[in-house]
Amino acid sequence: MKKNPYELEVLGNGKQSKPYLEVYDCVDGILFGFDNSSEQINLFNLGTEGLTSVDNITQIILDEMGFKNVKLKYTGGIRGWPGDVHTVMLSTEKIKSLGWKPKYPTSDEAARIGVKEIIQDIRDK
């Protein structure tokens, strides 16, 4: 965006989707699992409701940075890079059955919070 604020290259086709989790929710979920499970060995998926696409993250970034009228240039393909997984879906039922829930319950909310925090960190530097 520094080189050309009117065009942004997006890896893949923009349809890749994953559940995003705010980092403090992740730490909270880990500690919650330790404190609230009676099993000797525990495996939990931590996550939010829904998935967020690369297209949606791109729009969140542009909105939060105040960019308008940006043309998206896709590199193509269903994966963003070699080894990328097109869609990630996690079952969080096990940790939820213990009573845990994230502060930011949707993937879109978590992604927006993460973008805001990254932008603020960059501006602070």
N, C-alpha and C positions, 0 to 999 in steps of 0.2 A: 504494500500500500504506500510505502514511502517513495518507491520508484514511480508508481502510477496509481494515484488515488481513484481512478475511474475504472480499473480492471483488477479483478482478483482471481488468481488461479486456484481452483478447487480440485483436489486429488480425487480421482474416480468419477462417478456419475452423480454424486451428492445424495444418493439414496441409502448409503450405508447407515445403519442404525444401531445404537447401543444404549444401554441404560447408564446414565451418569449419576454419580453420587458425590455430594459436596464432601470435602476432605474431613471436616470436623464430624460430619455424620458417620463417615467411615471409622474414624477413631472411636467415636461413641459406640458404634455397633460392635467393634472388636471387644471393647471393655465390657459392654453389656453381655456379650456372649460368655466371656470369662466369668463374670459375676453371677450369671443366672442359669448356667447349665450344670447339670449334675454328672454328665458323662465325663469319663476320663480323657477321651480324645474327642474334640469337637471340630466339625467342619460346617461353616455357614457361608451362604452367599449373602452378601449385603448389597442392597440396591433400592431403587425407587420404583414407583409405578410408571409404566410406559417406557418408550424408547425415544431417543432424540436423533434425528437424522443429521447428516453432515450439512444438508441444505439449511436446516433449522439453526444449527450452530453458526453457520455462516451469517445468517440473517441477524442472529443475536449479536454477534461480534460487530457487524456493520451498524446496527442500531445503537449499541452501547458506545461505539467510537464516534458516532455522529456522521458517518459516511452516507451520502445519498447518491442515487443514480450510478451505482457501481455495476459494471457488466461482469458477470461470472463466466470464467473460462474453465470448462471442465477438461481434465486430462483423459477421461473416458474409462470405461470398464466398470465392473461391479465392485472392484476392490480399489481402495485408495493407493495401496502400495503392495509389493509382493509380500504375501503372508498375512495381509489384512483379512479380517473376517467380515463379510458383508453385513450380517445381522447377529447380534449377541442377545440372548435372552436368558435370564437367570431366574430360578425359583427361589424366592426369599421366604417361603412359607415356614421353614424350620425356625429361623430367628424371630419371625413375627409371632410364631406360636408361643414364644417365651415372653412376648409383650413389647418387643422392640419395634420402633418405627422411626424413620428419619425425620429430622426437623423440616427438611425440604422434601415433601412427599413425591413430587414428580420429577422425572428426569429433566424436563425443560427448565423447571425452577432451579435445580441443582446446576445445570449447565450455565444458566444466566448468572447465578451467584459466582460461579467459578470464573467466568469471563470478567465480571465486574472486579473481582479481586485481583486478577492478573493485570488488568488495565491500571488499577490503582497502584499496584506494585511498580509497574513500569513508569508511571507518572511520578511516583515518589523518588525514583532513582534519577 
